[in-house]
Amino acid sequence: MTLYVSKSSIKGFNETNLRLNDPSCLVTTNGSHIIASVSLNSCGTQVEETLDELIFKNKMTSFDQLQDVITREHQFEIQFICKFPKKSRLSASFEAQKSDYLFTEIPFGNFSYLFQFYDSSAFTKVINPNTYPVKVKLKNMIYMGISVQSSLSNIRLFVESCRATPHDNPNDPIYYDIITNGCTKDKTTKVYSGSLKEFRFGLQAFSFIGNYDQVYISCTVLLCGAGDNKTRCAQGCTDSYNRRKRSMISDTQRHFISQGPLRLAGNSSGCPGFSLNRVIAVALLWPLLWLLEL
């Protein structure tokens, strides 16, 4: 499929700062138009299935640096698609809210982690899970809280790492580090005070560059004995190469928890001075027979 965009309709952008879903796939030009040409199984083209159609999607997106993974600026972007009719059907389900994470370890007994989104830095009102995915706007603050529920009073929660991914998969090859080895990596991240059994933090909303409309947050957490200066919790932010061996008595195992998704709220203004009505886009479709031969 091929997309043609008149250069006169996107002043300020050219083929050197536009790309497709796969960052390695750039665009070309014929002088008067920007051209994006891809097959249905290359350059990050994604496929969706409805009751009646197979839909192939890709997106032309602006970037400042080719290696960038996220952005907090409104981008120029045009999605282009090819649709093919079909007869088969697809059904899917979606679980909006993650349940509590339950664990049992000696000598900590039974305990659980709860990961929630909040509506403000006061951390008094939890966003209703029934409203997930949580809609956010670029650069607005997102507030999150992780807490542990345990019958023990002399314990401390430690969040060792957090990262964002565009899919509900902590091993997604596309990710953005927020906290690493107890150290904040994102410059907008702020940690708020709380009890020893909770961790509160916030950061400015962003989106992944490319055809990704959701963000999941995953964190690695553990519990320690409060007041023990030999625990991982007591070390706090530390170089990964200077970690001490885990105390079998005062530290739990590291546990993975996640929450999401966050979804970028629609922005009617889009890119300043840009109107989709002024874009002339033509999708050239190969015959369906060619598709079936893939």
Helices and strands as residue ranges (DSSP letters): E 2-6, G 7-9, G 15-17, E 18-19, E 28-29, E 33-37, E 46-49, E 53-62, E 70-71, E 77-85, E 101-105, E 109-118, G 129-131, E 134-136, E 141-150, E 155-165, E 176-180, E 183-184, E 190-192, E 198-204, E 207-208, E 214-225, H 232-235, G 240-242, E 255-264, G 276-278, H 288-292
